[in-house]
Amino acid sequence: MTLNRRRLLFWSGLVVVFVLAFVPRLVYPVSRYMLWYDRAITFWEALERGDLEETYRQYHPGVTTMWIAGLGLRAYTSAHGLSFADLHEPPPLSTSPQSPPGRAAVAAIAAVVSVCIALSYALLSRLIKWPVAFCAGVFLALDSYYLTYSKMIHVDALMTSFMLVSAFALICYVQEPRALFLVGSGAFAGLAFLTKSPAFFLIPYTGFVLALQTLQGPADDDSGWIHKLGRFTWRCLAWGLVAGALFFLLWPAMWQRPVEMLRRVVLNATMHAELPHPNPNFFLGQVTDEPGILYYPVALALKSTPITLPCFLAAIVFLLWRWRRGQSSRVMWLLLLYGIGFLLMMTYGAKKWARYILPVFTTLDVLAAWGLVQMAEFAGRRQAWRKWTWLPGAIIAVALFIHAAAVLRHHPYYGTQHNLLLGGSRTAERFFHMGDQGEGLDLAARFLNTLAGAESLAVGVRNRETPMFRANFVGDTRSIDDPEVLYRVFTINDIQRETSSERWWALWESCQAEGPIWQTAFDGVTYVWICEAYARSRELLDIAQRREVVLGDHIELLGYDVSADTLSSGDELTVTLYWRSDGQVTEDDHVFVHLQDADGTMAAQHDGVPAGSDRPTWSWQEGEIITDAHTLTTDGALPNGTYTLSVGMYSYPDGVRLAAVGADGARLPEDRVPLQDIRVVAP
């Protein structure tokens, strides 16, 4: 292959890999994690105040996440003439990944991750054949689980990206001992350390790789062990000094109290390695604090794709086959060691979550790329197929297309992808909790927005702060067990992990019994349900006086209660009306309640929007029974006697009454519904 063609392939591949990585991460962020949004704002505000110690926000320490997301937010605020203070809750700007400032922060994260993927491709191009590097770049760019966590403001994807570049640069140094690779590996290791503490795995891994390089030096290297030890020590120190310098320089809190900051990071990392996750996990159909050693391998298998999993297994077979034949595959063995080592470290810890092994997913992708090319070349060497010189390229192209299709069809909810070779999401549902990012909650919010009077609807969700719902719903988001909500939204994540009270479970069972009015599913598994929370049957309500009167075309009076049949002059009378509509009311109809004497003279009245102005008629839902209380105050000088209590409705603001039709089909005089007589006696 000519030099010009190699360059063309390299640069073309670089552009394709970057675009494949960046675009899906940029478009329509999906996340229930917004803690790092607020931390990024606080971090930058502390920088602006010069309060350097306040740049410690969490033990992770998440410094790169706050720097990068903050840069995106700074670009947004500068472009719109705002300050960081404007980004805090309460509004004007909501903390949501889909809000304009949230998108700006996510875009910055996505750009850095995409650059790291492109760098990984570039480094791999020096380590292995171009087809392997390109396939690895595509697999990394379109790894559904990696993609899920790199289109949000969080730490795991950034740590994974920095670790990956550091490991590739280190292996490049082993293959081609140039100082640039060693410095680059140390620099990206420092960025990884600043992101999340599990990245410290790179320290023993780097030590092992450098020791291996020293022991397996050139064949003509006859230097003594003291010289080799010195060379090894110098390399480790150089790598560590670069990583440490970056760790110190980019974390302002280290400038004031370096020992204290390191103590916090180490202490908390150790504690969280020994304690299980505070939120319940779900594995093999059970809620558990300790899912066991099978948890991560099963997660890797189910969250891989129909292409990467078999290609990874093929890579293992080819590695063993080449080892037995004495053929070198050092790069792949070092990558496999990287993945297995990190997997074992995280398995040893008590705190387990599938995203904690994100670096292992990227290792699987690279090995799968190598395995794919090995299979394609093996097929091309078959005697019967040698004449088809295009076959290896066709095999690779088809595999990449299938991989891309398997992932991109889940846009934008990439976390709902599960390996179809293992049964897809229906199998995964029995093993893992689903809906980590609140997938489908935004769709639920948009459905509720189409209902009548959505702006005045009160809807209950378990976590009322969840951004995927709250930021998309135009009405009032409340706790799921609030007695005044009209709809309740349930998610598969809460149901599987049993994260709520007995009261919540009773509501869920009621939802199942009555059936949801809306639900959404991905790959045949339902993620979100919406159930009515309001009464539809008057038999379920304790209505003292039943009536059957139709007002207008869409409203029915079912009955009423009164606080008393007999009053003293000056007393208050409370009348509770029970209305039901077909959900088609578009007008703002008001209720009138009149107390009149025998001549029709008004003794007391109350007019207004139903339910104390909380439930205008245009917000009534289909079949919903509205409880509407009105209080009338009588005059202290009201004469003794019998008064008639009546009700009705009129359109606002023209005051035209709605036609009132009784159970016999006859229209009532004055479109007034007489309820009963009320006696007024002397005090």
SVG drawing of the C-alpha trace seen along z (x, -y; Angstrom):
<svg xmlns="http://www.w3.org/2000/svg" viewBox="-92 -42 117 67">
<polyline fill="none" stroke="black" stroke-width="0.4" points="0.0,0.0 1.4,-3.4 2.1,-6.1 -0.5,-8.4 -3.2,-5.7 -2.3,-4.9 -2.6,-8.5 -6.0,-8.8 -7.3,-5.7 -6.0,-7.0 -7.5,-10.5 -10.8,-9.2 -11.1,-6.7 -10.4,-9.5 -13.2,-11.7 -15.7,-8.8 -14.8,-7.6 -15.1,-11.1 -18.4,-11.8 -19.9,-8.4 -18.8,-9.1 -19.8,-12.8 -23.2,-13.0 -25.1,-10.3 -23.7,-11.8 -24.7,-15.3 -28.3,-14.7 -31.0,-14.5 -29.3,-13.9 -31.0,-11.3 -30.1,-11.3 -31.6,-11.2 -28.2,-12.3 -27.9,-16.0 -25.9,-16.2 -22.7,-17.1 -24.5,-19.9 -25.0,-21.7 -21.5,-20.7 -19.9,-22.1 -21.7,-25.5 -20.6,-25.5 -17.0,-24.6 -16.8,-27.5 -18.4,-29.9 -15.7,-28.9 -13.0,-29.6 -14.4,-33.0 -14.6,-33.9 -11.0,-32.6 -12.3,-30.1 -10.1,-27.3 -10.9,-24.8 -14.5,-24.8 -13.4,-23.3 -13.6,-20.0 -17.2,-18.9 -17.0,-15.1 -14.5,-12.4 -14.7,-11.0 -13.2,-13.8 -14.9,-14.6 -12.7,-17.6 -12.5,-17.0 -16.3,-16.6 -16.7,-20.0 -14.1,-21.7 -15.5,-20.4 -19.2,-20.8 -18.4,-24.2 -16.7,-25.2 -19.8,-24.2 -21.9,-26.2 -19.5,-29.2 -19.8,-29.2 -23.6,-29.2 -23.8,-31.9 -21.4,-34.1 -23.4,-33.7 -26.6,-34.6 -25.4,-37.4 -26.0,-35.3 -24.0,-34.4 -23.6,-31.1 -26.1,-32.4 -28.8,-32.3 -28.3,-28.6 -29.3,-27.7 -32.8,-26.5 -35.4,-27.8 -36.0,-28.8 -35.6,-30.7 -33.4,-27.8 -34.2,-24.3 -31.6,-21.7 -32.3,-19.2 -30.0,-17.5 -32.5,-18.7 -32.5,-22.4 -30.3,-24.7 -27.6,-25.0 -27.8,-21.3 -27.3,-20.6 -24.2,-22.9 -22.7,-21.0 -23.4,-17.6 -22.0,-18.8 -18.7,-19.6 -18.6,-16.2 -19.5,-14.5 -16.8,-16.5 -14.0,-15.4 -15.1,-11.7 -15.3,-11.8 -11.8,-13.3 -10.5,-10.5 -12.1,-7.9 -10.5,-9.5 -7.2,-9.5 -7.6,-5.8 -8.1,-5.1 -5.0,-7.1 -2.9,-5.2 -4.3,-1.9 -3.3,-2.7 0.3,-2.7 -0.1,0.5 -2.0,2.8 -3.3,3.0 -5.5,0.2 -8.6,2.4 -8.5,3.4 -8.0,-0.2 -10.9,-1.4 -13.2,1.4 -12.2,0.7 -13.0,-3.0 -16.5,-2.2 -17.1,0.3 -16.0,-2.3 -18.0,-5.1 -21.2,-3.0 -20.9,-1.0 -24.4,-1.4 -23.5,-1.3 -20.5,-3.6 -22.6,-5.9 -25.3,-6.0 -23.0,-7.3 -21.1,-9.7 -24.1,-11.7 -24.7,-12.9 -22.9,-15.1 -21.2,-12.4 -17.8,-10.9 -17.8,-7.3 -17.5,-7.9 -14.8,-10.5 -12.8,-8.3 -13.1,-5.4 -12.0,-7.6 -9.0,-9.0 -7.9,-5.6 -8.3,-4.1 -6.0,-6.7 -3.5,-6.3 -3.4,-2.6 -3.0,-2.8 -0.2,-5.4 1.5,-3.2 1.3,-0.2 2.6,-2.4 5.6,-3.2 6.2,0.5 6.2,1.1 8.0,-2.2 9.9,-3.7 9.4,-7.4 9.1,-9.9 6.0,-11.4 4.0,-8.2 5.1,-7.9 4.3,-11.5 1.0,-11.2 0.1,-8.1 1.0,-9.9 -1.0,-13.0 -4.2,-11.1 -3.7,-9.0 -3.7,-12.3 -6.9,-13.3 -8.4,-9.9 -7.3,-10.2 -9.0,-13.7 -12.2,-12.1 -12.8,-9.1 -10.8,-7.1 -11.0,-3.7 -8.7,-5.1 -5.8,-4.5 -5.9,-1.0 -3.6,-2.5 -0.7,-2.7 -0.2,1.0 -1.1,1.7 1.5,-0.8 4.1,0.6 3.5,4.1 3.6,3.1 6.8,1.1 8.4,4.0 7.5,6.4 9.0,4.0 12.2,3.8 12.5,7.6 11.7,8.3 14.0,5.7 15.8,6.0 17.7,9.2 21.0,7.3 20.4,5.6 23.0,7.2 22.8,4.5 22.8,5.7 19.8,5.9 20.8,2.8 20.8,0.8 17.5,2.3 16.0,1.5 17.2,-2.1 15.6,-2.3 12.4,-0.9 12.4,-3.2 13.1,-6.3 10.2,-5.4 7.8,-4.9 8.9,-8.1 8.5,-10.1 5.0,-8.7 4.0,-9.3 5.4,-12.8 3.5,-13.8 0.3,-12.3 0.8,-13.8 1.7,-17.3 -1.5,-17.3 -3.5,-16.1 -2.1,-18.9 -2.3,-21.7 -5.9,-21.1 -7.4,-20.8 -7.3,-24.2 -8.2,-22.6 -4.8,-20.8 -3.0,-24.2 -4.2,-25.0 -4.6,-21.6 -3.1,-18.8 -2.7,-16.3 -6.3,-16.8 -7.7,-16.5 -5.8,-13.2 -6.9,-11.9 -10.5,-12.5 -10.2,-10.8 -8.4,-7.7 -10.6,-7.4 -13.9,-7.6 -12.7,-5.4 -11.7,-2.7 -15.0,-3.1 -17.0,-2.7 -15.0,0.3 -16.0,2.0 -19.7,0.9 -22.4,2.0 -24.3,-0.6 -26.8,-2.5 -29.5,-2.0 -30.8,1.5 -29.5,3.5 -31.3,6.0 -29.8,9.2 -31.1,12.6 -34.7,11.5 -33.9,10.5 -33.3,7.2 -29.9,7.5 -27.0,5.5 -24.4,8.0 -25.1,9.4 -21.9,11.6 -19.1,12.4 -21.4,13.2 -22.9,9.7 -20.3,8.0 -19.7,10.9 -23.4,11.2 -23.7,7.4 -20.9,7.5 -22.6,10.2 -26.1,8.7 -25.0,5.1 -22.7,6.0 -24.1,6.3 -24.8,9.2 -21.5,8.4 -19.1,7.5 -19.8,10.5 -19.1,13.2 -16.2,11.3 -14.7,10.9 -15.0,14.7 -13.4,15.2 -10.5,12.9 -9.9,15.1 -9.8,18.2 -7.4,16.6 -5.2,15.3 -4.8,18.9 -4.3,20.3 -1.6,17.8 0.1,18.4 0.3,22.1 1.8,21.4 4.3,19.0 3.0,16.0 3.1,12.6 0.0,10.8 1.5,8.7 -0.8,5.7 -3.9,7.8 -2.6,9.6 -1.8,6.4 -5.3,5.0 -6.8,8.3 -4.8,7.9 -6.0,4.3 -9.7,5.4 -9.4,8.5 -7.4,6.6 -10.0,3.8 -12.8,6.3 -11.2,8.2 -10.6,5.0 -14.2,3.9 -15.5,7.4 -13.5,7.4 -15.3,4.2 -18.6,4.5 -20.2,1.6 -21.4,2.9 -23.1,1.2 -22.8,2.1 -21.5,-1.3 -18.5,-0.9 -16.9,1.5 -17.3,-0.8 -13.5,-0.6 -14.0,3.2 -16.6,2.5 -14.1,0.5 -11.5,3.3 -14.1,5.8 -14.8,3.5 -11.1,3.3 -10.6,7.1 -13.8,7.7 -12.4,5.5 -9.3,7.6 -11.3,10.8 -13.5,9.6 -10.5,8.9 -8.9,12.2 -12.1,14.0 -12.4,12.1 -8.8,12.8 -9.2,16.5 -12.2,16.7 -10.2,15.1 -7.4,17.6 -9.7,20.6 -8.7,22.3 -12.2,22.3 -12.7,18.6 -9.2,17.2 -10.4,16.0 -12.9,13.7 -10.5,11.1 -13.3,8.8 -14.6,11.3 -12.7,10.2 -13.7,6.5 -17.3,7.5 -17.4,9.5 -16.0,6.6 -18.4,4.1 -21.5,6.3 -20.5,6.8 -20.0,3.0 -23.3,2.3 -25.1,4.8 -23.4,3.4 -24.4,-0.1 -28.0,0.9 -28.3,2.8 -27.3,-0.3 -28.7,-3.2 -32.2,-1.8 -32.4,-2.6 -31.8,-6.3 -31.9,-8.3 -32.4,-5.7 -29.2,-3.6 -29.3,-2.2 -32.3,-0.1 -30.1,2.0 -29.5,5.6 -27.8,8.3 -30.4,10.0 -28.2,13.1 -29.0,13.7 -32.7,12.8 -32.5,9.1 -34.3,6.9 -36.8,9.7 -33.8,11.7 -32.1,8.7 -35.3,7.8 -34.9,11.0 -31.3,10.2 -30.8,6.5 -32.9,3.5 -33.9,1.5 -34.5,-2.2 -31.4,-3.6 -31.7,-6.9 -35.4,-7.3 -35.9,-6.2 -39.5,-6.9 -40.3,-9.4 -40.0,-12.2 -42.4,-10.4 -44.8,-10.0 -44.6,-13.8 -45.4,-14.6 -48.4,-12.3 -49.7,-14.1 -49.1,-17.4 -51.7,-16.5 -54.4,-16.1 -57.0,-18.8 -55.8,-21.4 -52.3,-19.9 -50.9,-23.1 -53.1,-22.6 -52.7,-18.8 -51.0,-17.4 -49.1,-14.2 -47.2,-12.0 -43.9,-10.3 -41.7,-8.6 -38.8,-11.0 -40.5,-14.4 -37.1,-15.9 -36.3,-13.5 -35.3,-15.7 -36.5,-13.4 -40.1,-13.9 -40.1,-17.3 -38.4,-19.2 -40.8,-17.9 -44.1,-18.1 -45.9,-21.4 -48.1,-20.7 -47.4,-20.2 -45.0,-17.3 -45.7,-15.9 -44.8,-12.9 -46.5,-9.7 -48.5,-9.2 -49.9,-12.7 -53.7,-12.3 -54.5,-15.2 -52.7,-14.0 -54.8,-13.0 -52.3,-10.7 -49.4,-8.5 -46.3,-7.5 -44.6,-4.3 -41.2,-3.1 -39.7,0.4 -36.6,-0.8 -38.6,-1.4 -40.7,1.7 -37.7,4.0 -35.7,2.5 -38.6,2.1 -37.4,-1.4 -40.6,-2.7 -42.9,-2.3 -45.8,0.0 -48.1,-2.9 -46.4,-3.1 -46.8,0.6 -50.6,0.4 -50.9,-2.3 -48.9,-0.2 -51.2,2.8 -54.2,0.6 -52.7,-0.6 -52.2,3.0 -55.8,3.9 -57.4,1.0 -54.9,1.0 -52.8,-1.9 -54.1,-4.6 -50.7,-4.8 -47.4,-2.9 -44.2,-2.7 -42.0,0.2 -38.5,0.8 -37.7,4.2 -40.9,5.6 -40.3,4.5 -42.5,1.9 -40.5,-0.9 -43.2,-3.4 -46.8,-3.3 -49.4,-6.1 -52.4,-5.3 -55.4,-7.4 -55.4,-8.5 -58.9,-10.1 -62.2,-8.5 -64.3,-7.5 -67.2,-5.6 -69.5,-7.5 -70.2,-4.2 -66.7,-4.5 -67.6,-7.9 -69.7,-8.6 -72.2,-10.9 -75.2,-11.6 -77.6,-12.9 -77.5,-11.4 -78.7,-13.4 -78.6,-12.9 -78.6,-16.2 -76.7,-17.1 -75.3,-20.6 -74.4,-21.6 -73.0,-18.9 -70.2,-17.5 -70.9,-17.8 -73.0,-15.8 -74.0,-16.6 -73.8,-13.3 -74.9,-14.5 -74.1,-16.7 -73.6,-16.9 -74.6,-19.7 -73.1,-20.5 -76.5,-21.0 -80.2,-21.0 -81.0,-23.6 -79.0,-26.9 -79.1,-29.8 -79.0,-33.2 -75.3,-34.2 -74.1,-30.6 -72.1,-29.2 -73.4,-26.5 -71.0,-24.2 -72.2,-22.6 -70.1,-19.9 -70.9,-19.1 -69.8,-16.1 -69.3,-16.7 -68.2,-14.4 -67.4,-15.3 -66.4,-13.5 -63.1,-15.4 -64.2,-17.5 -64.9,-20.7 -62.8,-23.6 -64.6,-26.5 -64.1,-28.1 -67.4,-27.4 -68.1,-28.7 -70.4,-27.3 -73.1,-29.2 -74.7,-28.1 -77.8,-30.1 -79.9,-30.1 -83.2,-31.8 -86.4,-32.5 -89.9,-31.6 -90.0,-34.7 -86.7,-34.0 -84.9,-36.7 -81.2,-35.9 -80.3,-35.1 -76.7,-33.9 -74.7,-32.8 -71.2,-31.7 -69.9,-31.7 -66.5,-30.7 -64.2,-28.2 -64.7,-24.7 -62.7,-23.2 -61.6,-26.6 -60.3,-27.8 -57.9,-24.8 -59.8,-22.8 -61.3,-24.9 -63.6,-22.9 -61.2,-22.9 -58.8,-20.8 -61.3,-18.1 -60.3,-14.6 -62.5,-12.1 -64.6,-10.3 -63.0,-12.2 -65.3,-13.0 -64.6,-16.5 -65.3,-17.2 -66.3,-20.9 -67.0,-22.6 -68.6,-26.0 -69.3,-27.9 -72.2,-30.3 -72.3,-32.8 -75.8,-33.8 -76.7,-37.3 -77.1,-37.6 -80.4,-39.3 -81.8,-36.7 -85.4,-36.0 -86.5,-32.6 -88.0,-30.4 -87.4,-27.8 -85.0,-28.6 -84.3,-26.7 -80.7,-25.7 -79.9,-25.5 -76.9,-25.2 -75.9,-25.6 -73.2,-26.6 -72.5,-29.5 -69.8,-30.2 -67.3,-32.9 -67.1,-35.8 -70.4,-36.1 -72.5,-34.7 -74.7,-32.5 -76.0,-29.5 -75.4,-26.0 -78.6,-24.1 -79.6,-21.9 -81.5,-18.8 -83.0,-16.4 -83.1,-12.7 -86.4,-12.7 -85.0,-14.6 -86.8,-17.9 -84.9,-21.1 -85.0,-22.7 -86.4,-26.2 -83.8,-29.0 -81.2,-26.2 -81.1,-26.0 -80.8,-22.6 -82.8,-22.7 -81.2,-20.6 -83.2,-20.9 -84.8,-23.2 -82.7,-24.7 -84.4,-25.9 -83.2,-29.0 -84.1,-29.5 -83.3,-32.1 -79.9,-31.7"/>
</svg>
